[in-house]
Structure formats: structure tokens, C-alpha cells
Amino acid sequence: MQELPALALTALATLVATRLLMPAARHLGLAWGLVDHPSWRRRHKEAIPCSGGLAIYVVCVVAAAVLWLTVGPAFDGRAILALGVAGLAVLVLGVVDDRFGLHAEKKLLGQALVATIPMAAGLTLDALWLPGFGVVSLGPTAGAVTLLWYLGFINSINLIDGLDGLAGGIVMLVLASVFVGVVGRDPVGMVWTVALFGAVAGFLRDNLSSQRIFLGDAGSMLLGLWLAGLSLGLGSQTTAVPWLALCAMAVPVLDTGSTILRRWRRGTSVFRPDAEHLHHRLLEVGVAPVRAT
């Protein structure tokens, strides 16, 4: 593949840029009160800034601008702009939640409104490849299925973000899976998966080091939104990619599904937080945090 050196350089550039922005993101988190304090659901013993998503967003937007200026017509500007605007909207929603704490129903409504932005730009799930049936059109149900797709990705990444490196690691796994599906078919998807991969890798360096920083709701929802959009294709539509992304999302999807079922059976609100996610259960039986991740 002739594109590999350029793709590797893109990933390296976003990794380095995110690393350089992390001190500023940490400072902003402390200054704006975007801090995750110790609690009964948290394992850390001190207040940690939860503003890592800010740096990831800035790096990816700058990368979008640079690539647009250098490559231009090869990219679907409408889809990229929609993901940028939607990303900013969900970032603001997450910052408000991190700072003040939003009621879960209001946050879900905000996520649904944000999801309509990339949907309006054509990033929708109109057909699925089904074994034995081939490509099946979703017809009039496409809008509802697509909205569920975005909400599922956003909240699954948000809910699984409970251990250092867990959400970021899963995001990188999903991006690698999406890359496998678009390689050689969707040059736009190839570039954006490696660019986001590099940015998340840059964040993880500080997330896992003594200079700790978290994604926060803002960062985890941003990554969930962008994963959902990228898996639907920025360039040529590839029907196998959504399945690859969904398989790579198996752990957070299973965790989200079991969480909803558990709370429903107990008669409590599905939005009520608890300490019974998959990673919490692993910790309870004595698995070390790094091994649990």
C-alpha cells in the first residue's frame, strides 16, 4: 500500500500533537472545575482533571483543516463538517455534565439532538449485510436504527469509562477494526481512523502515567459519537464496516445491555448509577485494575 507512510505520519502527528496539548487540557480542567473527585464508584484517591477530550477534539479539528487544505476534493466536506459540529456540541454537553451534573434524561435528549447532525449529512445506516440474505435495505426504519446506533455507541463508551485506559483502549480496538474494513476502499475513512487512533494514543500516554487525566463524559461521548459516524463511512459506503465496529464494541455493548437489564429487573431507573459494571465485578473478585482493563 502506497498510502501506508502517509497514514503512519498522520497517526504520529496527531499522537504528538495530543501529547503536547495535554498539559493545557489538564490546566483547563482544573481551572473550569472539570474534575473527577473520589467517590464510592471511583478508585482514585485524589481529584483528577477530566478534560482529556478537549485536546483530542482540538487536534482532530486541526488535522481536518490541514487535510482539507492539502487534499481537498477527495474528502466529503459535508460529512466531516457535520462530525466536527456534532463533536463540538456533544463536547459542550459533556463539559456541562462534568461540571454541574445533568439529569440523565436531559443528557440522553441532548445526545439524540446531536446525533441528528451527522444523520442530516448522510452518515446513516441505510442497509445491512446479513449472512444468507446479502445487503438488506432498512427502508423506513433506517432513521430510528441510525439514531439507536449513535446513542448506543455514545453511551456504551461513556459507561465503560471506569478504569484507566479502558475506554481509550476499546476505542483504539474499534478504530483498528474499522480501518481493516475500509482499507483500500474508503481513503477518507482510512485517514480519519488513523488520525483519531493517534490522538487517542496520545491521550492514553498521560491517562496511564503519573500526569493523570481522564476523558470525562465530554471525551467519552465525543469518541463514541465519532466512532459511530466513522463506522458508517465518510467516503464510499462499505456494508461490512458496521459489523466489524459492532464486534469490536462487544464488551461495552454487553456491559450497557446488562446494566439496562439489571436495573430494569430491580425496578430502578436505568439511568441510576451503580458500581456493578463488568470492570467493577472484576475488581470485586480481586483482579488488579491493569489486568481488568
Secondary structure, DSSP 8 states (H G I E B T S, - for coil): -TTHHHHHHHHHHHHHHHHHHHHHHHHHHHHHT-EE---TT---SS-EE--HHHHHHHHHHHHHHHHHHHHGGGS-HHHHHHHHHHHHHHHHHHHHHHHH---HHHHHHHHHHHHHHHHHTT----EEEETTTEEEE-GGGHHHHHHHHHHHHHHHHHHH--STTHHHHHHHHHHHHHHHHHTTT-HHHHHHHHHHHHHHHHHHHHHTSSS----HHHHHHHHHHHHHHHHT-SSS--TTHHHHHHHHTHHHHHHHHHHHHHHHHHTS-TTS--S-SHHHHHHHTT--HHHH-
